């Protein structure tokens, strides 16, 4: 299968898949095509680009342009309006507390607020103009119209915020109108990003696409680019814009790092010290605040992923590396807001992991407990969902062993691993013996217990040990069959 150049659309070497898609779109009514455009645009606004969606949109727009009939369009103006926001979007919940970030799910209610309450007539007129320019494929006109929409929205949002400052009732009404949990903060973030959209775009263009290790050369390069952008004449008389440009420039730099926690090096390098007091006095101190916010977000994600039963090894590694990196790069031995915040993060991770892993030995024992034959229903076996759930928790214990020291979970991890090791080493012999002497009715259950033990042992002892155990189980089954085979006279 060859990939099309149209952004992830699969096709065969003769392009037949694309032609079939085009043919199908042509069979749709004009109204159906317009509805499909609207739904795709809404989905991309909420969830970002999905493989193939941009190509489908392009084909739909092409067929609509070829028609003489005008159709209503929804969503394109919103997507264009929020394009500068894309590098600062997060896929987390709308009640996020990450500085300089917006939740993707907040964009749609914010757009509705702009069109309904903030500037309804202007937003409607400009959106219609943008839609017409898009249908005509006039990209220059589109950019001009989007810029005009940005400028008017910034002015109206600033006026609105100024009007509600100090008025608690007005602020509550404002939160209801915007419709996001952090309405005031979200709107201020939107203003900040849009206000420096051009220098941020240029900065993003000049920064390296990927930085494997944020060493001195790259740190100095990033600082130089950000400092130069902040020092632009057009921003000299706007302290708020300079602060915004520094903040969003630092976030852009972090997005290029293989290890985001290394962003703190731009702060320690600027201060030429690991002393937290000196770092805090430097304008690049915001980098430390950003990294701590990222770690706090990872804690929330860890909690959610564990609750959903999904693997968390990569999250644990990120938290471990971030905590260790901060403690290595900065002197956090003295009391400071940053040291307290990091201690709270490590404590939260420890509490989450402790609650999850200290129950693992008991869960394993409940599954692998040798049962007398009268407790086993004929032909039954262990529930595969239960086995998968316990296996995931055994894997969690194994992952924690690598990262427990920095996550304040060493004691519970070592104790839990020791209990698992002892139980599996002794219990597997009993399970094999029970399998060897089982009859046809109980054998499926005994076999499922041994199979579960093999899976757990693969995590605790390694693949070689698990392989030997699986072979021992096969021998036990064959031995049972041989014992039951009648002897001919």
C-alpha positions in Angstrom: 0.0 0.0 0.0 1.3 3.4 -1.0 0.5 6.5 0.9 -1.0 9.4 -1.0 0.6 12.8 -0.8 -2.8 14.2 0.3 -2.2 13.9 4.0 -2.6 10.3 5.0 -5.2 9.1 2.4 -4.4 5.5 1.5 -4.4 4.5 -2.1 -3.1 1.8 -4.4 -0.4 2.5 -6.9 -3.0 3.5 -9.5 -4.9 5.8 -7.3 -8.1 3.8 -7.4 -9.0 4.5 -3.7 -8.9 8.2 -4.3 -11.0 7.9 -7.5 -13.6 5.8 -5.7 -13.7 8.4 -2.9 -14.2 11.2 -5.4 -16.8 9.3 -7.2 -18.7 8.7 -4.0 -18.6 12.4 -3.0 -20.0 13.3 -6.4 -23.0 11.1 -5.8 -23.9 13.1 -2.6 -26.4 15.9 -2.8 -25.1 19.4 -2.4 -26.8 19.7 1.0 -25.3 16.4 2.1 -21.8 17.6 1.0 -22.3 20.8 2.9 -23.4 18.9 6.0 -20.4 16.6 5.8 -18.1 19.6 5.5 -19.6 21.1 8.6 -19.3 17.9 10.6 -15.7 17.4 9.5 -14.8 20.9 10.4 -16.4 20.6 13.8 -14.6 17.4 14.5 -11.3 18.9 13.5 -12.0 21.9 15.7 -12.6 19.6 18.7 -10.0 16.9 18.1 -7.4 18.3 15.7 -6.5 17.0 12.3 -7.4 13.3 11.7 -5.6 11.3 9.0 -7.4 11.9 5.7 -9.8 14.5 6.9 -8.1 17.4 5.3 -8.1 15.7 1.9 -11.8 14.9 2.2 -12.5 18.5 3.0 -10.5 19.7 0.0 -12.4 17.4 -2.3 -15.7 18.5 -0.8 -14.8 22.1 -1.3 -13.7 21.5 -4.9 -17.1 19.9 -5.7 -18.9 22.7 -4.0 -16.9 25.3 -5.9 -17.8 23.6 -9.1 -21.5 24.0 -8.3 -23.2 27.2 -9.1 -25.4 26.9 -5.9 -24.2 28.5 -2.7 -24.6 26.5 0.5 -24.2 27.4 4.1 -20.8 26.6 5.7 -20.1 26.1 9.3 -16.7 25.8 11.0 -14.1 27.0 8.5 -13.9 30.5 9.9 -13.5 29.0 13.4 -10.7 26.8 12.2 -8.9 29.7 10.5 -9.5 31.9 13.5 -7.9 29.4 15.9 -5.0 28.4 13.7 -2.4 30.5 15.7 -3.7 28.7 18.9 -2.8 25.2 17.7 0.7 25.0 19.2 -0.8 25.8 22.6 -3.7 23.4 22.7 -3.9 20.5 25.0 -6.2 17.5 24.8 -6.9 17.4 28.5 -10.1 18.5 30.4 -11.4 22.1 30.1 -10.5 22.9 33.7 -6.8 22.6 33.0 -4.4 24.8 35.0 -1.4 24.9 32.7 -0.1 28.4 32.0 -0.3 29.5 28.4 -2.4 26.6 27.3 -6.0 26.1 26.1 -8.0 22.9 26.2 -9.1 21.9 22.7 -12.6 21.1 24.0 -12.9 24.8 25.0 -12.6 26.1 21.4 -16.1 25.4 20.3 -17.8 27.1 23.2 -15.4 30.1 22.9 -16.2 30.5 19.2 -19.9 30.3 19.9 -19.5 33.1 22.5 -17.6 35.3 20.0 -20.4 34.9 17.5 -23.3 35.1 19.9 -22.3 37.6 22.5 -18.9 39.3 21.8 -19.4 40.6 18.3 -22.3 38.8 16.6 -22.7 41.1 13.6 -19.0 41.4 12.8 -18.3 37.8 13.4 -21.2 36.7 11.1 -20.2 39.1 8.3 -16.5 38.2 8.4 -17.2 34.5 8.7 -19.4 34.6 5.6 -16.6 36.5 3.8 -14.1 33.9 4.9 -16.3 31.1 3.7 -16.8 32.8 0.3 -13.0 33.3 0.0 -12.4 29.7 0.8 -14.9 28.5 -1.7 -13.2 30.7 -4.3 -9.8 29.4 -3.2 -8.5 32.9 -2.6 -6.0 32.3 0.1 -4.7 35.9 0.2 -8.2 37.2 0.9 -8.8 34.5 3.5 -5.6 35.6 5.4 -6.7 39.3 5.2 -10.1 38.5 6.5 -8.9 36.3 9.3 -6.4 39.0 10.4 -9.3 41.5 10.5 -11.4 39.1 12.6 -8.5 38.6 15.0 -7.9 42.3 15.4 -11.5 43.1 16.1 -11.9 40.1 18.5 -8.8 41.2 20.5 -10.2 44.7 20.9 -13.7 43.5 21.9 -12.3 40.9 24.4 -10.0 43.5 26.0 -13.0 45.9 26.4 -15.1 43.1 27.9 -12.5 42.1 30.4 -11.9 45.7 31.4 -15.6 46.1 32.0 -16.0 43.2 34.3 -12.8 43.8 36.4 -13.8 44.2 40.0 -17.5 43.3 39.4 -18.0 39.8 40.7 -21.6 39.5 39.4 -20.4 40.5 35.9 -17.6 38.0 36.1 -20.0 35.2 37.0 -22.2 36.2 34.1 -19.2 36.3 31.8 -18.2 32.7 32.8 -21.7 31.5 32.0 -21.6 33.2 28.6 -18.2 31.9 27.6 -19.1 28.4 28.8 -15.7 27.1 29.9 -14.7 26.3 33.6 -11.8 28.8 33.4 -13.5 31.4 31.2 -11.5 34.5 32.2 -8.2 32.7 32.1 -9.1 31.1 28.7 -10.0 34.4 27.2 -6.9 36.1 28.5 -4.8 33.3 27.0 -6.6 33.7 23.7 -5.9 37.4 23.7 -2.2 36.9 24.6 -1.6 34.4 21.8 -3.4 36.3 19.1 -1.7 39.5 20.2 1.7 38.1 19.3 0.7 35.7 16.6 3.1 37.0 13.9 6.3 37.0 16.0 5.4 33.6 17.4 4.9 32.2 14.0 8.3 33.5 12.9 9.9 32.2 16.0 8.3 28.8 15.4 9.7 28.8 11.9 13.2 29.5 13.0 13.5 27.1 16.0 14.8 23.6 15.2 12.0 21.1 14.6 13.3 18.6 17.1 15.9 18.9 19.8 17.0 15.6 21.2 19.0 17.1 24.1 18.6 20.7 25.2 22.3 21.3 25.7 24.1 24.7 25.9 24.2 25.3 22.1 20.5 24.8 21.7 19.7 26.7 24.9 21.6 29.7 23.7 20.1 29.5 20.3 16.6 29.4 21.7 17.3 32.3 24.1 18.8 34.4 21.3 15.7 33.9 19.1 13.3 34.6 21.8 15.2 37.7 23.1 15.4 39.0 19.5 11.7 38.5 19.0 10.9 40.2 22.3 13.1 43.1 21.5 11.2 44.0 18.3 10.5 47.7 17.9 6.8 47.1 17.4 6.5 45.6 20.9 8.8 47.9 22.8 6.0 50.0 24.3 3.8 47.0 25.3 5.1 45.3 28.4 2.2 42.8 28.4 2.9 41.8 24.8 6.6 41.3 25.6 5.7 39.1 28.5 3.3 37.1 26.3 5.8 36.7 23.6 8.4 35.4 26.1 5.9 33.0 27.6 4.6 31.6 24.3 8.1 31.5 22.8 9.3 29.4 25.7 6.3 27.0 25.2 7.1 26.7 21.5 10.7 25.9 22.4 9.5 23.2 24.9 7.3 21.6 22.1 10.5 20.9 20.2 12.2 19.1 23.0 12.4 15.3 23.2 12.5 15.7 27.0 10.2 18.7 27.9 11.5 18.9 31.5 14.9 20.1 30.0 13.2 23.5 29.4 14.3 24.5 32.8 17.8 24.8 31.4 16.8 28.0 29.7 16.1 29.4 33.1 19.3 28.2 34.8 21.4 29.3 31.9 19.9 32.8 31.9 20.5 33.0 35.7 23.9 31.3 35.4 23.2 29.6 38.6 21.2 26.7 40.1 20.1 28.8 43.0 16.4 29.1 43.0 16.4 32.7 44.3 18.6 33.9 41.4 16.6 31.8 38.9 13.3 33.3 40.2 14.6 36.8 39.7 15.2 36.1 36.0 12.5 36.6 33.4 13.0 33.0 32.1 11.8 31.7 35.5 8.5 31.1 33.7 10.2 28.0 32.2 10.3 26.4 35.7 6.6 27.3 36.3 5.7 25.7 32.9 7.6 22.5 33.6 6.0 22.1 37.0 2.6 22.6 35.4 3.4 19.9 32.9 4.3 17.5 35.7 1.1 18.3 37.6 -0.8 17.6 34.4 0.9 14.2 34.1 -0.1 13.4 37.6 -3.8 13.9 36.6 -3.3 11.9 33.5 -1.6 9.1 35.5 -4.7 8.9 37.8 -7.1 8.8 34.8 -5.1 6.2 32.9 -4.8 3.9 35.9 -8.5 4.2 36.5 -9.1 3.2 32.8 -6.7 0.3 33.1 -4.4 1.6 30.4 -0.5 1.2 30.5 1.3 4.0 32.3 5.0 3.2 31.9 5.7 6.2 29.7 3.9 8.5 32.1 6.0 7.1 35.0 9.1 7.6 33.0 8.2 11.2 32.2 7.4 12.0 35.8 10.6 10.3 37.0 12.8 12.1 34.5 11.1 15.4 35.2 11.4 15.1 39.0 15.0 13.9 38.8 16.0 16.5 36.3 14.6 19.4 38.3 16.4 18.1 41.5 19.6 17.8 39.5 19.6 21.0 37.6 18.4 23.2 40.4 19.2 23.4 44.1 15.8 22.5 45.6 17.3 21.6 49.0 16.2 25.0 50.4 12.6 25.8 51.0 11.0 27.6 48.1 7.6 27.6 46.3 9.2 25.5 43.6 10.6 22.9 46.0 7.2 22.7 47.8 5.4 22.3 44.5 7.7 19.5 43.4 7.4 17.8 46.8 3.6 17.9 46.4 3.8 16.4 42.9 6.0 13.5 44.2 3.7 13.0 47.1 0.6 12.8 44.9 2.3 10.3 42.6 3.3 8.2 45.6 -0.2 8.2 47.0 -1.6 7.1 43.6 0.9 4.3 43.1 0.6 3.1 46.7 -3.2 2.8 46.4 -2.8 0.8 43.1 0.1 -1.5 43.8 -0.2 -2.5 47.4 -3.4 -4.6 46.5 -1.6 -6.5 43.7 -0.4 -9.5 45.7 -3.9 -10.0 47.0 -5.4 -9.8 43.5 -2.8 -12.4 42.3 -3.6 -14.7 45.2 -7.3 -14.6 44.6 -6.9 -15.6 40.9 -4.2 -18.3 41.5 -5.5 -19.7 44.8 -5.6 -23.6 44.5 -9.2 -24.6 44.7 -10.6 -28.0 45.7 -12.4 -29.8 42.8 -15.9 -29.2 44.4 -15.4 -25.4 44.0 -14.8 -25.6 40.3 -17.7 -25.7 37.9 -17.1 -28.2 35.1 -15.6 -26.6 32.0 -15.1 -23.2 33.7 -12.1 -21.0 33.5 -10.7 -17.7 34.9 -12.4 -14.6 33.6 -10.1 -13.1 30.9 -10.9 -9.6 31.9 -9.9 -10.2 35.5 -6.7 -11.8 34.3 -5.9 -8.9 32.0 -6.6 -6.4 34.8 -4.3 -8.1 37.3 -1.6 -8.6 34.7 -1.7 -4.8 34.0 -1.2 -4.2 37.7 1.7 -6.7 37.9 3.2 -4.8 35.0 2.7 -1.5 36.9 4.7 -3.0 39.9 7.5 -3.8 37.4 7.5 -0.4 35.9 7.5 1.3 39.3 10.7 -0.6 40.2 12.5 1.4 37.6 11.2 4.8 38.7 10.1 4.4 42.4 13.1 6.3 43.9 12.2 9.7 42.4 8.5 9.1 42.8 8.7 8.5 46.6 7.3 4.9 46.2 10.4 2.8 46.8 9.3 1.1 50.0 5.8 -0.1 48.8 7.2 -1.1 45.4 10.0 -3.2 46.9 7.6 -4.8 49.4 5.0 -5.6 46.8 7.5 -7.0 44.4 9.0 -9.2 47.1 5.5 -10.6 48.0 4.8 -11.3 44.3 8.1 -13.1 43.8 7.7 -15.3 46.8 4.1 -16.2 46.0 4.7 -17.0 42.4 7.8 -19.1 43.1 6.0 -21.3 45.6 2.5 -21.2 44.2 3.3 -22.3 40.7 4.4 -25.7 41.8 1.1 -26.3 43.5 -0.8 -25.2 40.4 1.3 -27.5 38.1 0.6 -30.4 40.5 -3.1 -29.7 40.5 -3.1 -29.5 36.7 -1.2 -32.8 36.5 -3.9 -34.6 38.6 -7.0 -32.9 37.2 -9.8 -34.6 35.4 -11.6 -33.5 32.2 -14.2 -31.4 34.1 -11.8 -29.3 36.1 -8.8 -29.2 33.7 -9.9 -26.0 31.8 -9.9 -24.1 35.1 -6.6 -25.5 36.3 -5.1 -24.7 32.8 -6.4 -21.1 32.9 -4.8 -20.6 36.3 -1.4 -21.9 35.0 -1.8 -19.7 31.9 -2.4 -16.7 34.1 0.6 -17.5 36.2 2.8 -17.7 33.1 1.7 -14.2 32.1 2.4 -12.8 35.5 5.8 -14.6 35.7 6.7 -13.1 32.3 6.6 -9.7 33.9 8.1 -10.6 37.2 10.9 -13.0 36.2 11.3 -12.5 32.4 10.4 -14.3 29.2 12.8 -17.2 29.6 11.4 -18.2 33.0 7.8 -17.9 31.6 8.8 -20.0 28.6 10.1 -22.8 30.9 7.0 -22.6 33.0 4.8 -23.0 29.9 6.7 -26.1 28.9 6.3 -27.5 32.4 2.5 -27.0 32.0 2.5 -28.9 28.7 4.4 -31.7 30.4 1.9 -31.7 33.2 -1.0 -32.0 30.8 0.7 -34.8 28.9 1.4 -36.6 32.1 -2.2 -36.4 33.2 -3.3 -37.8 29.8 -0.8 -40.7 30.1 -2.1 -41.6 33.6 -5.7 -41.8 32.4 -4.9 -43.8 29.2 -6.2 -47.4 29.8 -3.6 -50.2 29.7 -4.3 -52.9 27.2 -4.0 -56.5 28.3 
